[in-house]
Amino acid sequence: MFRLATILYAMIATTLAGSLIVAALVMGYDTWMQLIIAACFGAVFAVPASFFVAQAIVSNKK
């Protein structure tokens, strides 16, 4: 399951980071530091999300 989660992390992290950067830009936070913080939050929140998705995929596989 760990291998699947790491593969999913690559996709989920880029999606979350990109979405949070777009949300930050829409809200008017347009400095480099605020955009980097938004991207870091996306990368951090993608860790548990990828494990939850991998667990759901493995449990439905049976």
C-alpha positions as CSV (number, residue, x, y, z in Angstrom):
1,M,0.0,0.0,0.0
2,F,2.9,2.3,0.7
3,R,4.1,2.1,-2.9
4,L,0.6,3.0,-4.2
5,A,0.4,5.9,-1.8
6,T,3.7,7.3,-3.0
7,I,2.6,7.2,-6.6
8,L,-0.7,8.8,-5.7
9,Y,1.1,11.5,-3.7
10,A,2.8,12.8,-6.8
11,M,-0.6,13.4,-8.4
12,I,-2.5,14.6,-5.3
13,A,0.2,16.9,-4.1
14,T,0.5,18.8,-7.4
15,T,-3.3,19.1,-7.6
16,L,-3.7,20.4,-4.0
17,A,-0.7,22.7,-4.2
18,G,-1.9,24.1,-7.5
19,S,-5.5,24.6,-6.2
20,L,-4.3,26.3,-3.1
21,I,-2.0,28.6,-5.1
22,V,-5.0,29.6,-7.4
23,A,-7.2,30.1,-4.3
24,A,-4.5,32.3,-2.8
25,L,-4.2,34.4,-5.9
26,V,-8.0,34.8,-6.2
27,M,-8.1,36.0,-2.6
28,G,-5.4,38.6,-3.3
29,Y,-2.4,37.0,-1.7
30,D,0.1,37.5,-4.5
31,T,3.5,37.7,-2.8
32,W,6.1,35.0,-3.2
33,M,6.1,34.0,0.4
34,Q,2.3,33.6,0.6
35,L,2.3,31.5,-2.6
36,I,5.1,29.3,-1.3
37,I,3.2,28.8,2.0
38,A,0.1,27.8,0.0
39,A,2.2,25.3,-2.0
40,C,3.7,23.8,1.2
41,F,0.2,23.4,2.7
42,G,-0.8,21.5,-0.4
43,A,2.2,19.2,-0.1
44,V,1.6,18.6,3.6
45,F,-2.1,17.9,3.3
46,A,-1.5,15.5,0.4
47,V,0.3,13.0,2.6
48,P,-2.7,11.9,4.6
49,A,-4.9,12.3,1.5
50,S,-2.8,9.9,-0.5
51,F,-2.8,7.3,2.2
52,F,-6.6,7.5,2.5
53,V,-7.0,7.2,-1.2
54,A,-4.6,4.3,-1.4
55,Q,-6.4,2.5,1.5
56,A,-9.7,3.0,-0.3
57,I,-8.3,1.6,-3.5
58,V,-6.8,-1.5,-1.8
59,S,-10.0,-2.2,0.2
60,N,-12.2,-2.0,-2.9
61,K,-9.8,-4.3,-4.8
62,K,-11.0,-7.5,-3.1
